[in-house]
């Protein structure tokens, strides 16, 4: 049933994605839930299917380790409650199925410190309340009927849903999952994939070249052959391919900054990754568990940070952090964070999620690590960098945690990106923003505050509102921004804010024009 439900959810993945109401590029709900279920299926493929406890472990373990984004983590907790209820049974009858669906919603609510109604949690509750019947298929039918009724009410529970004219995406994803389970019992064929026409908001050796560099670009203004010719002089192990308007590149080079800036002038850079291969080798050895570690004298504290953008990653590494690649649109899984923490040779490891959608996965990873990890609840890259500046490996983690959390709060983060959908949003200050797909949008500390104009204008406008005597403004240019762009923006900032020191860095986060920090 769960294998089939994974495929069923896969059919509707993009439709669930289309229900996302916020216009900032983000980890999509349908994709994240589907990736979580794929992880469950991988565990089921290796478990003993003749033993219910083995099946139950595969469900809960696979879901947790593969969970991505908030929706994936909450789904993993629903599945955990379900699995714990069936683990001692020899078969699942209607009565046990009812109990499992009720346990699922309780587990989901229990995982969230401040549950919000109008989300997947409400729908899971509706499912549990409606779960009645004498056979498993009858139970699922009634559960789906009740769950749908609750899903239909979600716009009345969350104003953002009503404003966008949609139901909750996570709740819809959960119902599709149950539909797939029922479909397997009935012998239904997979439905055709619906056409989505509307979105809610409109190995490792030392070698000559030390950095493994990758990029994904769309809207290329040059043919693939020209881009391949452009990057060839930068290094070796070259691969540049393309399809359907996208160009994917891989190269080993000693000049990743220059390479990405050169490529970025010829399209829209969607994703970049720069890895120091010697550092990467060390991390992989660590994740595999080096035998000598137990004999090492380890420091009291270590640091793990979730980040992307080679310039941002470089800063975190310079401050002593082990990196988990991820952020907006690419939420790392619980397993990614667990592996990174285990790879750090330290008594305890402080974890910086640096994104609100990664926070829950970091907390679940910490639970699996039995107290070895301490999560600092950083919600932006700026907060993470502020916290990392206070990190000292020689200090006790418990003492560091409070210092780092305070340091994080002292940093204001400004982000400039492009809207992924059209929408009308009312800001926290009461300003109504009419946003078109592709418009420049600005966020302060993860809250949407302005829209329209050029990326540079957006930075200046937000600085005027956010500057309150801070002395340092650090500007990270996204993959599509050249050094000349950064220098021109720095000059504008200096002319208007003469009292601040302006720092510029290439290699900002993927999909962002600029990341700016004030401290």
Secondary structure, 3 states (H helix, E strand, C coil): CHHHHHHHHHHCHHHHHCCCCCCCCCCCHHHHHHHHHHHHHHHHHHCCCCCHHHHHHHHHHHHHHHCEHHHHHHHHHHHHHHHHHHCCCCCCCHHHHHHHHHHHHHHHHHHCCCCCCCCHHHHHHHHHHHCCCCCHHHHHHHHHHHHHHHHHHHHHHCHHHHHHCCCCHHHHHHHHHHHHHHHHHHCCCCCCCCCCCCCCCCCCCCCCCCEEEEEEEECCCCCHHHHHHHHHCCEEEEEEEEECCEEEEEEEECCHHHHHHHHHCCCEEEEEEEEEHHHHHHHHHHHHCCHHHHHCCCEEEEEEEEECCHHHHHHHHHCCEEEEECECCECCEHHHHHHHHHHCCEEEEEEECCCHHHHHHHHHHHHHCCCCEEEECCCCHHHHHHHHCCCCCCCCHHHHHHHHHHHHHCCEEEEEEECCCCEEEECCCCCEEEECCCCEEEEECCEEEEECCCHHHHHHHHHHHHCCCCCEEEEEECCCCCHHHHHHHHHHHHHHCCCCEEEEEECCCCCEEEEEEEC
